[in-house]
């Protein structure tokens, strides 16, 4: 598990949430969609880290 990679995933998720809220407040659907996409990317990155951890544990 890379703590740095997990931190990047969390940061991407937070960035996406903020952008989505800004899109909601300003009424900009493009900002909202980009924010949702960043959140999905953060979730995928976090999932990748979970798989890496599972593989490392299985190989022990």
Biopython code that builds the backbone (N, CA, C, O; Angstrom):
import numpy as np
from Bio.PDB.StructureBuilder import StructureBuilder

atoms = [
    (1, "UNK", "N", (0.846, -1.175, 0.000)),
    (1, "UNK", "CA", (0.000, 0.000, 0.000)),
    (1, "UNK", "C", (0.890, 1.236, 0.000)),
    (1, "UNK", "O", (1.823, 1.357, 0.794)),
    (2, "UNK", "N", (0.590, 2.105, -0.870)),
    (2, "UNK", "CA", (1.323, 3.358, -0.912)),
    (2, "UNK", "C", (0.478, 4.446, -0.265)),
    (2, "UNK", "O", (-0.588, 4.810, -0.761)),
    (3, "UNK", "N", (0.968, 4.941, 0.825)),
    (3, "UNK", "CA", (0.249, 6.000, 1.530)),
    (3, "UNK", "C", (0.112, 7.227, 0.633)),
    (3, "UNK", "O", (-0.907, 7.917, 0.658)),
    (4, "UNK", "N", (1.135, 7.486, -0.145)),
    (4, "UNK", "CA", (1.095, 8.636, -1.060)),
    (4, "UNK", "C", (-0.008, 8.466, -2.104)),
    (4, "UNK", "O", (-0.736, 9.416, -2.395)),
    (5, "UNK", "N", (-0.137, 7.264, -2.667)),
    (5, "UNK", "CA", (-1.176, 7.011, -3.664)),
    (5, "UNK", "C", (-2.567, 7.111, -3.055)),
    (5, "UNK", "O", (-3.491, 7.618, -3.690)),
    (6, "UNK", "N", (-2.716, 6.635, -1.838)),
    (6, "UNK", "CA", (-4.016, 6.742, -1.166)),
    (6, "UNK", "C", (-4.358, 8.214, -0.900)),
    (6, "UNK", "O", (-5.506, 8.631, -1.059)),
    (7, "UNK", "N", (-3.361, 8.982, -0.500)),
    (7, "UNK", "CA", (-3.583, 10.408, -0.248)),
    (7, "UNK", "C", (-3.995, 11.119, -1.532)),
    (7, "UNK", "O", (-4.860, 11.995, -1.512)),
    (8, "UNK", "N", (-3.374, 10.742, -2.648)),
    (8, "UNK", "CA", (-3.737, 11.339, -3.931)),
    (8, "UNK", "C", (-5.179, 10.992, -4.300)),
    (8, "UNK", "O", (-5.908, 11.828, -4.833)),
    (9, "UNK", "N", (-5.581, 9.762, -4.016)),
    (9, "UNK", "CA", (-6.950, 9.340, -4.317)),
    (9, "UNK", "C", (-7.951, 10.137, -3.493)),
    (9, "UNK", "O", (-8.979, 10.577, -4.008)),
    (10, "UNK", "N", (-7.651, 10.321, -2.221)),
    (10, "UNK", "CA", (-8.541, 11.087, -1.344)),
    (10, "UNK", "C", (-8.584, 12.546, -1.794)),
    (10, "UNK", "O", (-9.647, 13.166, -1.811)),
    (11, "UNK", "N", (-7.430, 13.085, -2.154)),
    (11, "UNK", "CA", (-7.375, 14.473, -2.618)),
    (11, "UNK", "C", (-8.198, 14.662, -3.891)),
    (11, "UNK", "O", (-8.892, 15.668, -4.041)),
    (12, "UNK", "N", (-8.122, 13.704, -4.797)),
    (12, "UNK", "CA", (-8.884, 13.794, -6.046)),
    (12, "UNK", "C", (-10.379, 13.746, -5.747)),
    (12, "UNK", "O", (-11.165, 14.461, -6.369)),
    (13, "UNK", "N", (-10.764, 12.909, -4.804)),
    (13, "UNK", "CA", (-12.172, 12.812, -4.414)),
    (13, "UNK", "C", (-12.660, 14.127, -3.818)),
    (13, "UNK", "O", (-13.735, 14.610, -4.174)),
    (14, "UNK", "N", (-11.881, 14.706, -2.918)),
    (14, "UNK", "CA", (-12.255, 15.978, -2.289)),
    (14, "UNK", "C", (-12.320, 17.082, -3.337)),
    (14, "UNK", "O", (-13.254, 17.884, -3.346)),
    (15, "UNK", "N", (-11.334, 17.120, -4.213)),
    (15, "UNK", "CA", (-11.325, 18.112, -5.295)),
    (15, "UNK", "C", (-12.595, 17.997, -6.142)),
    (15, "UNK", "O", (-13.205, 19.000, -6.511)),
    (16, "UNK", "N", (-12.976, 16.766, -6.437)),
    (16, "UNK", "CA", (-14.183, 16.542, -7.228)),
    (16, "UNK", "C", (-15.438, 16.983, -6.512)),
    (16, "UNK", "O", (-16.337, 17.559, -7.126)),
    (17, "UNK", "N", (-15.511, 16.717, -5.205)),
    (17, "UNK", "CA", (-16.683, 17.132, -4.438)),
    (17, "UNK", "C", (-16.809, 18.651, -4.432)),
    (17, "UNK", "O", (-17.902, 19.194, -4.586)),
    (18, "UNK", "N", (-15.681, 19.326, -4.252)),
    (18, "UNK", "CA", (-15.703, 20.790, -4.247)),
    (18, "UNK", "C", (-16.152, 21.313, -5.602)),
    (18, "UNK", "O", (-16.985, 22.216, -5.679)),
    (19, "UNK", "N", (-15.597, 20.742, -6.678)),
    (19, "UNK", "CA", (-15.963, 21.200, -8.011)),
    (19, "UNK", "C", (-17.442, 20.937, -8.303)),
    (19, "UNK", "O", (-18.106, 21.752, -8.944)),
    (20, "UNK", "N", (-17.948, 19.814, -7.839)),
    (20, "UNK", "CA", (-19.371, 19.512, -8.037)),
    (20, "UNK", "C", (-20.249, 20.538, -7.316)),
    (20, "UNK", "O", (-21.241, 21.012, -7.870)),
    (21, "UNK", "N", (-19.880, 20.874, -6.083)),
    (21, "UNK", "CA", (-20.646, 21.860, -5.320)),
    (21, "UNK", "C", (-20.601, 23.218, -6.023)),
    (21, "UNK", "O", (-21.619, 23.903, -6.124)),
    (22, "UNK", "N", (-19.431, 23.598, -6.502)),
    (22, "UNK", "CA", (-19.311, 24.869, -7.227)),
    (22, "UNK", "C", (-20.218, 24.845, -8.452)),
    (22, "UNK", "O", (-20.890, 25.831, -8.754)),
    (23, "UNK", "N", (-20.233, 23.724, -9.151)),
    (23, "UNK", "CA", (-21.110, 23.588, -10.311)),
    (23, "UNK", "C", (-22.574, 23.707, -9.940)),
    (23, "UNK", "O", (-23.357, 24.309, -10.675)),
    (24, "UNK", "N", (-22.945, 23.141, -8.811)),
    (24, "UNK", "CA", (-24.335, 23.254, -8.337)),
    (24, "UNK", "C", (-24.683, 24.699, -7.982)),
    (24, "UNK", "O", (-25.753, 25.192, -8.338)),
    (25, "UNK", "N", (-23.776, 25.366, -7.283)),
    (25, "UNK", "CA", (-24.036, 26.733, -6.839)),
    (25, "UNK", "C", (-24.114, 27.692, -8.020)),
    (25, "UNK", "O", (-24.980, 28.565, -8.067)),
    (26, "UNK", "N", (-23.197, 27.521, -8.975)),
    (26, "UNK", "CA", (-23.162, 28.439, -10.116)),
    (26, "UNK", "C", (-24.120, 28.028, -11.227)),
    (26, "UNK", "O", (-24.364, 28.796, -12.157)),
    (27, "UNK", "N", (-24.660, 26.822, -11.130)),
    (27, "UNK", "CA", (-25.554, 26.333, -12.168)),
    (27, "UNK", "C", (-24.821, 25.880, -13.417)),
    (27, "UNK", "O", (-25.402, 25.825, -14.500)),
    (28, "UNK", "N", (-23.534, 25.552, -13.264)),
    (28, "UNK", "CA", (-22.714, 25.121, -14.399)),
    (28, "UNK", "C", (-22.692, 23.596, -14.464)),
    (28, "UNK", "O", (-21.997, 22.959, -13.672)),
    (29, "UNK", "N", (-23.437, 23.002, -15.388)),
    (29, "UNK", "CA", (-23.486, 21.539, -15.464)),
    (29, "UNK", "C", (-22.138, 20.913, -15.847)),
    (29, "UNK", "O", (-21.855, 19.772, -15.484)),
    (30, "UNK", "N", (-21.321, 21.657, -16.573)),
    (30, "UNK", "CA", (-20.003, 21.121, -16.956)),
    (30, "UNK", "C", (-19.105, 20.974, -15.732)),
    (30, "UNK", "O", (-18.429, 19.958, -15.576)),
    (31, "UNK", "N", (-19.096, 21.985, -14.862)),
    (31, "UNK", "CA", (-18.320, 21.895, -13.623)),
    (31, "UNK", "C", (-18.825, 20.753, -12.755)),
    (31, "UNK", "O", (-18.036, 20.010, -12.170)),
    (32, "UNK", "N", (-20.134, 20.618, -12.675)),
    (32, "UNK", "CA", (-20.722, 19.546, -11.873)),
    (32, "UNK", "C", (-20.290, 18.182, -12.411)),
    (32, "UNK", "O", (-19.912, 17.301, -11.639)),
    (33, "UNK", "N", (-20.343, 18.011, -13.714)),
    (33, "UNK", "CA", (-19.958, 16.736, -14.330)),
    (33, "UNK", "C", (-18.469, 16.453, -14.136)),
    (33, "UNK", "O", (-18.076, 15.321, -13.852)),
    (34, "UNK", "N", (-17.648, 17.487, -14.291)),
    (34, "UNK", "CA", (-16.206, 17.297, -14.084)),
    (34, "UNK", "C", (-15.918, 16.907, -12.639)),
    (34, "UNK", "O", (-15.060, 16.065, -12.374)),
    (35, "UNK", "N", (-16.634, 17.517, -11.716)),
    (35, "UNK", "CA", (-16.461, 17.172, -10.309)),
    (35, "UNK", "C", (-16.842, 15.727, -10.023)),
    (35, "UNK", "O", (-16.160, 15.031, -9.270)),
    (36, "UNK", "N", (-17.930, 15.287, -10.626)),
    (36, "UNK", "CA", (-18.355, 13.894, -10.448)),
    (36, "UNK", "C", (-17.341, 12.940, -11.061)),
    (36, "UNK", "O", (-17.086, 11.868, -10.513)),
    (37, "UNK", "N", (-16.763, 13.323, -12.194)),
    (37, "UNK", "CA", (-15.752, 12.482, -12.842)),
    (37, "UNK", "C", (-14.505, 12.369, -11.968)),
    (37, "UNK", "O", (-13.913, 11.295, -11.859)),
    (38, "UNK", "N", (-14.109, 13.473, -11.349)),
    (38, "UNK", "CA", (-12.938, 13.432, -10.460)),
    (38, "UNK", "C", (-13.207, 12.540, -9.249)),
    (38, "UNK", "O", (-12.317, 11.826, -8.788)),
    (39, "UNK", "N", (-14.425, 12.583, -8.743)),
    (39, "UNK", "CA", (-14.766, 11.714, -7.620)),
    (39, "UNK", "C", (-14.678, 10.248, -8.025)),
    (39, "UNK", "O", (-14.176, 9.417, -7.269)),
    (40, "UNK", "N", (-15.165, 9.937, -9.211)),
    (40, "UNK", "CA", (-15.095, 8.561, -9.705)),
    (40, "UNK", "C", (-13.649, 8.136, -9.877)),
    (40, "UNK", "O", (-13.287, 7.003, -9.560)),
    (41, "UNK", "N", (-12.820, 9.044, -10.379)),
    (41, "UNK", "CA", (-11.397, 8.728, -10.542)),
    (41, "UNK", "C", (-10.754, 8.440, -9.188)),
    (41, "UNK", "O", (-9.957, 7.511, -9.058)),
    (42, "UNK", "N", (-11.100, 9.232, -8.194)),
    (42, "UNK", "CA", (-10.571, 9.011, -6.849)),
    (42, "UNK", "C", (-10.991, 7.662, -6.296)),
    (42, "UNK", "O", (-10.193, 6.976, -5.658)),
    (43, "UNK", "N", (-12.230, 7.278, -6.535)),
    (43, "UNK", "CA", (-12.719, 5.982, -6.066)),
    (43, "UNK", "C", (-12.005, 4.838, -6.772)),
    (43, "UNK", "O", (-11.694, 3.822, -6.151)),
    (44, "UNK", "N", (-11.743, 4.996, -8.066)),
    (44, "UNK", "CA", (-11.022, 3.962, -8.818)),
    (44, "UNK", "C", (-9.600, 3.838, -8.294)),
    (44, "UNK", "O", (-9.102, 2.731, -8.088)),
    (45, "UNK", "N", (-8.949, 4.974, -8.079)),
    (45, "UNK", "CA", (-7.581, 4.938, -7.546)),
    (45, "UNK", "C", (-7.546, 4.240, -6.190)),
    (45, "UNK", "O", (-6.641, 3.454, -5.912)),
    (46, "UNK", "N", (-8.527, 4.530, -5.358)),
    (46, "UNK", "CA", (-8.590, 3.898, -4.037)),
    (46, "UNK", "C", (-8.803, 2.387, -4.194)),
    (46, "UNK", "O", (-8.206, 1.593, -3.466)),
    (47, "UNK", "N", (-9.648, 2.000, -5.139)),
    (47, "UNK", "CA", (-9.882, 0.581, -5.405)),
    (47, "UNK", "C", (-8.623, -0.125, -5.875)),
    (47, "UNK", "O", (-8.367, -1.267, -5.496)),
    (48, "UNK", "N", (-7.841, 0.551, -6.698)),
    (48, "UNK", "CA", (-6.570, -0.022, -7.173)),
    (48, "UNK", "C", (-5.644, -0.281, -5.994)),
    (48, "UNK", "O", (-4.990, -1.321, -5.920)),
    (49, "UNK", "N", (-5.598, 0.671, -5.079)),
    (49, "UNK", "CA", (-4.750, 0.487, -3.901)),
    (49, "UNK", "C", (-5.232, -0.693, -3.055)),
    (49, "UNK", "O", (-4.418, -1.430, -2.500)),
    (50, "UNK", "N", (-6.542, -0.873, -2.954)),
    (50, "UNK", "CA", (-7.076, -2.025, -2.219)),
    (50, "UNK", "C", (-6.665, -3.332, -2.884)),
    (50, "UNK", "O", (-6.306, -4.290, -2.199)),
    (51, "UNK", "N", (-6.713, -3.381, -4.199)),
    (51, "UNK", "CA", (-6.312, -4.592, -4.923)),
    (51, "UNK", "C", (-4.830, -4.860, -4.704)),
    (51, "UNK", "O", (-4.434, -6.006, -4.486)),
    (52, "UNK", "N", (-4.007, -3.817, -4.759)),
    (52, "UNK", "CA", (-2.572, -3.988, -4.510)),
    (52, "UNK", "C", (-2.344, -4.594, -3.127)),
    (52, "UNK", "O", (-1.535, -5.508, -2.969)),
    (53, "UNK", "N", (-3.065, -4.077, -2.123)),
    (53, "UNK", "CA", (-2.927, -4.601, -0.770)),
    (53, "UNK", "C", (-3.351, -6.059, -0.699)),
    (53, "UNK", "O", (-2.695, -6.863, -0.036)),
    (54, "UNK", "N", (-4.439, -6.408, -1.373)),
    (54, "UNK", "CA", (-4.926, -7.787, -1.365)),
    (54, "UNK", "C", (-3.899, -8.724, -2.004)),
    (54, "UNK", "O", (-3.666, -9.824, -1.503)),
    (55, "UNK", "N", (-3.297, -8.297, -3.089)),
    (55, "UNK", "CA", (-2.294, -9.124, -3.770)),
    (55, "UNK", "C", (-1.080, -9.301, -2.888)),
    (55, "UNK", "O", (-0.557, -10.410, -2.775)),
    (56, "UNK", "N", (-0.618, -8.226, -2.257)),
    (56, "UNK", "CA", (0.536, -8.326, -1.362)),
    (56, "UNK", "C", (0.239, -9.274, -0.206)),
    (56, "UNK", "O", (1.092, -10.074, 0.176)),
    (57, "UNK", "N", (-0.971, -9.187, 0.355)),
    (57, "UNK", "CA", (-1.335, -10.068, 1.467)),
    (57, "UNK", "C", (-1.404, -11.512, 1.009)),
    (57, "UNK", "O", (-1.009, -12.409, 1.753)),
    (58, "UNK", "N", (-1.892, -11.758, -0.189)),
    (58, "UNK", "CA", (-2.013, -13.118, -0.704)),
    (58, "UNK", "C", (-0.648, -13.737, -0.990)),
    (58, "UNK", "O", (-0.487, -14.955, -0.910)),
    (59, "UNK", "N", (0.327, -12.908, -1.320)),
    (59, "UNK", "CA", (1.653, -13.413, -1.650)),
    (59, "UNK", "C", (2.525, -13.643, -0.417)),
    (59, "UNK", "O", (3.625, -14.182, -0.537)),
    (60, "UNK", "N", (2.057, -13.249, 0.750)),
    (60, "UNK", "CA", (2.839, -13.435, 1.978)),
    (60, "UNK", "C", (2.833, -14.855, 2.423)),
    (60, "UNK", "O", (3.442, -15.186, 3.440)),
]
sb = StructureBuilder()
sb.init_structure("model")
sb.init_model(0)
sb.init_chain("A")
sb.init_seg("    ")
for serial, (resi, resn, name, xyz) in enumerate(atoms, 1):
    if name == "N":
        sb.init_residue(resn, " ", resi, " ")
    sb.init_atom(name, np.array(xyz, "f"), 0.0, 1.0, " ", f" {name:<3s}", serial, name[0])
structure = sb.get_structure()
